[in-house]
Amino acid sequence: MLETLLIRSRAVPPEQPRRRGATTVEPGQDRFGVLKAILAAVPWLQVGLGATVVLLAALVPWGTDRLLTAMDQQILAVDVQGQFVGDSRVGVERAAGAWIGKSYFSTDLADIKAALEQRPWVESAAVKRVWPGRLVIDIREKKPLAYWSDGRLVSRSGELFSPPNPEVAGRLPKLSGPDERVREVITMARSMSEKLYGYGLGFAGLALEARGAWTLTLANGIEVVLGRDKVEQRFERFITVYENRLASRVDEVSRVDARYTNGIAVQWKADAAVAAPKS
């Protein structure tokens, strides 16, 4: 009996001794522990907020589009504002009437602006929507400064334009020259006009020939030839001679040639009448 017990005790392996402070973890439990550690390290609050923001960002354009679609309707009326001299309020209203019946929100206001600014007299057009179905258009007309040689008008901004009714601009000076030099002509004309006004003389026109020669016309009909070179100096010389010698006889002067080095040549109206051939 004792022998039997000894044999059985040898068949059972002795239990391995455990180290103090050590913990034994099963393989399956270790895998789940790593997973839990990873999940615990994820900032779920930030992830949730980020997902919410992305979702809202995706929904806003969709919601806005649905809202505008629900609110959209046709353009029912057009109001035109501005001061009109060359163009007419009725004409602009008829032109803008092409957009009546179009979508209030989908219509591109830039298209309306561009179309109206094609009209000869229109300098600029400002277009805005007024809920629920109205457009308000503010028109700014070009301000004519002078007539150009071929019947066109020159605006104060230096633009040449060809309206069908240039005569509505009234009495204006006449300018001429190559189209590409229109701003140069305007600058010279303004300078001369201001100086003439100081001497009681009116400005009627200024011409720049293709070869570069300038000719000034006064409001009293006197023509002043200035040539191509030293134009400003010749103009000043004319002013000096006029003030000292010609002011008292201005009604007798027909033409002044200021192209001389030390003076000017005056053509009198009586001489011009005698020189004119009799018919």
C-alpha positions in Angstrom: 0.0 0.0 0.0 2.8 2.3 0.8 4.5 1.4 -2.5 1.3 2.2 -4.4 1.1 5.6 -2.9 4.6 6.4 -3.8 4.2 5.5 -7.4 1.1 7.6 -7.8 2.8 10.6 -6.2 5.6 10.4 -8.7 3.1 10.3 -11.7 1.7 13.8 -10.8 4.2 16.5 -11.7 5.0 18.9 -9.0 3.5 22.5 -9.2 6.0 25.1 -10.4 6.9 27.6 -7.8 5.6 31.1 -8.4 7.6 34.3 -8.0 6.5 36.8 -5.6 4.7 39.8 -7.1 4.3 38.1 -10.5 0.9 37.6 -12.2 0.2 34.9 -14.7 -1.9 36.0 -17.7 -3.6 33.6 -20.1 -2.8 34.1 -23.9 -6.5 35.0 -24.7 -6.7 37.5 -21.9 -3.5 39.2 -23.1 -4.8 39.9 -26.6 -8.0 41.5 -25.2 -6.0 43.6 -22.9 -3.9 45.1 -25.8 -7.1 45.8 -27.7 -8.6 47.5 -24.6 -5.5 49.6 -24.2 -5.7 50.7 -27.8 -9.3 51.6 -27.5 -8.7 53.5 -24.3 -6.0 55.6 -26.0 -8.3 56.8 -28.8 -9.8 60.3 -28.0 -13.4 59.4 -28.7 -14.8 62.8 -27.8 -12.6 64.6 -30.4 -13.4 61.9 -33.0 -17.1 62.4 -32.4 -16.9 66.1 -32.7 -14.8 65.8 -35.9 -17.4 63.5 -37.5 -20.2 65.8 -36.5 -18.4 68.8 -38.1 -17.8 66.8 -41.3 -21.4 65.7 -41.4 -22.7 69.3 -40.9 -20.4 70.7 -43.5 -21.8 68.2 -46.0 -25.4 69.0 -45.0 -25.1 72.8 -45.1 -24.8 73.2 -48.9 -27.5 70.6 -49.4 -29.8 72.3 -47.0 -29.0 75.8 -48.4 -29.8 74.6 -51.9 -33.1 73.0 -50.8 -34.0 76.2 -48.9 -33.2 78.5 -51.9 -35.2 76.1 -54.2 -38.2 76.4 -51.9 -37.9 80.2 -51.7 -37.1 80.8 -55.4 -39.6 82.5 -57.7 -39.7 84.5 -60.8 -38.4 88.1 -61.3 -41.6 90.1 -61.4 -40.5 93.7 -61.8 -37.5 95.9 -62.6 -36.9 99.4 -61.2 -34.5 101.7 -63.1 -32.9 104.6 -61.3 -30.5 107.3 -62.5 -30.3 110.7 -64.3 -30.8 110.3 -68.0 -29.8 112.7 -70.7 -28.7 110.6 -73.7 -30.4 107.3 -72.9 -34.0 107.0 -71.6 -35.4 105.3 -68.5 -38.0 103.6 -70.7 -35.3 102.2 -73.0 -33.3 100.8 -70.1 -36.5 99.3 -68.6 -37.3 97.6 -71.9 -33.8 96.2 -72.1 -33.9 94.9 -68.6 -37.4 93.5 -69.2 -35.7 90.5 -70.9 -35.0 89.1 -67.4 -38.6 89.3 -66.1 -39.9 85.8 -65.6 -36.4 84.5 -64.9 -35.3 82.8 -61.7 -34.9 85.3 -58.8 -31.9 83.5 -57.3 -30.4 81.7 -60.3 -30.2 84.7 -62.6 -26.6 86.0 -62.7 -26.7 89.8 -62.0 -23.3 90.1 -63.7 -25.0 89.1 -67.0 -27.6 91.9 -66.6 -24.8 94.4 -65.7 -22.7 93.5 -68.7 -25.7 93.6 -71.1 -26.8 97.1 -70.0 -23.2 98.5 -70.1 -23.2 97.7 -73.8 -25.6 100.5 -74.4 -23.7 103.5 -75.9 -24.7 106.0 -73.1 -24.2 103.7 -70.1 -21.0 104.2 -68.1 -21.9 101.7 -65.4 -24.9 99.7 -64.2 -25.4 98.5 -60.6 -27.9 95.7 -60.2 -29.3 94.3 -57.0 -32.1 92.0 -55.9 -35.0 93.2 -53.7 -37.1 90.4 -52.1 -39.4 89.0 -53.1 -39.1 89.3 -56.9 -37.8 92.7 -57.9 -34.5 94.0 -59.5 -33.3 97.5 -58.8 -30.9 98.9 -61.5 -28.9 102.1 -61.0 -27.6 103.6 -64.2 -24.7 106.0 -64.5 -24.5 107.7 -67.9 -21.3 108.8 -69.6 -20.7 112.6 -69.3 -19.7 114.0 -72.7 -16.8 116.4 -72.7 -16.5 117.3 -76.4 -17.4 116.3 -79.9 -14.8 114.3 -81.8 -14.0 115.1 -85.5 -16.1 112.3 -87.0 -19.2 113.0 -85.0 -18.5 110.8 -82.1 -18.5 112.0 -78.5 -15.6 112.1 -76.0 -16.5 111.3 -72.4 -14.9 112.9 -69.4 -13.0 109.7 -68.8 -11.5 109.9 -72.3 -13.7 107.3 -74.0 -14.9 107.7 -77.6 -18.4 106.5 -78.1 -21.0 106.6 -80.8 -24.6 107.1 -79.6 -27.4 107.4 -82.1 -28.2 110.9 -80.8 -25.0 112.8 -80.1 -26.7 116.1 -80.6 -28.4 115.8 -77.2 -25.0 116.7 -75.6 -25.7 120.3 -76.7 -22.9 122.8 -77.3 -19.5 121.4 -76.6 -15.9 122.0 -77.9 -14.7 120.1 -80.9 -11.6 117.9 -80.6 -9.9 115.9 -83.2 -6.8 113.7 -83.7 -5.8 110.1 -84.0 -8.0 107.9 -81.8 -5.1 106.4 -79.9 -4.0 109.9 -78.8 -7.4 111.1 -77.5 -6.3 111.3 -73.9 -3.3 113.5 -74.9 -5.7 115.8 -76.8 -8.0 116.0 -73.8 -5.1 116.9 -71.5 -3.8 119.6 -73.8 -7.3 121.0 -74.3 -8.0 121.2 -70.5 -4.7 123.0 -69.9 -5.3 125.6 -72.6 -9.0 126.1 -71.7 -8.1 126.9 -68.1 -5.5 129.5 -69.1 -7.7 131.1 -71.8 -10.5 131.5 -69.2 -8.2 133.6 -67.1 -7.9 136.1 -69.9 -11.6 136.2 -70.8 -11.2 134.0 -73.8 -13.4 131.0 -74.5 -12.2 127.6 -75.8 -13.9 126.2 -78.8 -11.7 123.4 -80.1 -8.3 121.8 -80.5 -7.0 119.7 -83.4 -4.0 117.4 -83.5 -3.0 116.4 -87.0 -1.6 113.0 -87.9 1.9 114.6 -88.4 1.7 116.1 -84.9 0.8 119.7 -85.5 -1.6 121.5 -83.1 -4.2 124.1 -84.0 -6.3 125.9 -81.4 -9.7 127.5 -82.0 -11.1 130.2 -79.7 -14.8 130.7 -79.0 -14.6 134.1 -80.9 -13.5 132.2 -84.0 -9.8 133.0 -83.9 -7.6 130.2 -85.1 -4.2 129.8 -83.5 -1.6 127.7 -85.3 0.9 126.2 -82.8 2.7 123.6 -84.9 4.5 120.5 -83.7 7.4 121.7 -81.5 7.4 123.8 -78.3 3.7 123.9 -78.3 3.3 125.1 -74.7 5.9 127.9 -75.3 4.1 129.1 -78.4 0.8 129.1 -76.7 2.3 131.2 -73.9 3.7 133.6 -76.5 0.3 134.0 -78.1 -1.2 134.7 -74.7 1.4 137.4 -74.0 0.9 139.1 -77.4 -2.9 138.9 -77.1 -2.8 140.6 -73.7 -0.5 143.4 -74.9 -1.5 144.0 -78.5 -4.6 142.1 -79.6 -7.1 142.3 -76.8 -8.3 145.7 -78.0 -8.7 144.5 -81.6 -9.8 141.0 -81.0 -12.9 141.4 -83.3 -10.5 142.2 -86.2 -8.3 139.1 -85.9 -9.0 136.1 -88.1 -5.9 133.8 -87.6 -2.7 133.8 -85.6 0.4 131.8 -86.5 2.6 131.3 -83.5 5.2 129.1 -85.1 7.7 131.9 -85.4 10.8 132.0 -83.1 10.4 135.5 -81.8 6.8 136.5 -82.4 3.6 135.7 -84.1 1.9 136.5 -87.5 -1.6 137.9 -87.4 -4.1 137.6 -90.2 -6.8 140.3 -90.0 -10.3 139.7 -91.1 -10.2 142.6 -93.6 -7.1 141.1 -95.2 -8.8 137.7 -95.3 -11.8 139.3 -97.0 -9.7 141.0 -99.6 -7.7 137.8 -100.3 -10.8 135.7 -100.7 -11.8 135.2 -104.4 -15.0 136.9 -105.5 -17.6 134.7 -107.0 
